[in-house]
Amino acid sequence: MPHHGNEAEHSEGNEPRKPVIRDNRKVDPETGAARHPDSEAAAPTEGNAAPTEGNAAPTDGDALSQAEEILNGVEVPAEESVASGAAAEAHAAELRNDLLRLQAEYVNYRKRVERDRAVAGEMAVIGVLNSLLPVLDDVDAARQHGDLEGGPFAAIATKLENALKTYGLERIADTGVEFDPTIHEALIQQPGEDIEVDTVSQVLRSGYRSGERVLRAAQVIVAVPA
């Protein structure tokens, strides 16, 4: 018997086609989220053409590759690439300068200590020499009066004077030399003949010096031009 109408209505087993029901509700009954029909309609279907390579959305792999390309394309300045090495070199230079400064300070300190030690030793010797000057005056007076000639103390006086010379002690007792106010103390001035400058004519008390230091000026009589 011929069939009339659409043959799609008849399938195998003569089962009728099930009706298609479209859900146009704006709220999803399962999740409760709002639906957006406009955006769903705009979504591509199977019949729509697939996006081309130029307008395709980037995937995670594409984003990573783009970030890698950006980082590789950035030029790092040479100063930044050697920043750590330059900092280490600067620190080493600073330590070297500190060491040199410390060494210089130590050398200066050692020189100052040695100089102070030498000055202290010199002052100690001068103190001893000054304390012995009255003894030398007595020895000098005894010699002038002839008390040491042939006496037992002549050898002792000579040894004492020689021992003091080893410490730089020098006597200022020359006559006939030009008057020098730095080593002579004029007690008396007398006019002299045939002299052009002030001259030491007589030593009343011997003076002494140690090196460049005058321990005691000689007391003298000065002859001045007439």
Order of alpha helices (4+ residues) and beta strands (2+ residues): alpha-alpha-alpha-alpha-alpha-beta-beta-beta-beta-beta-beta
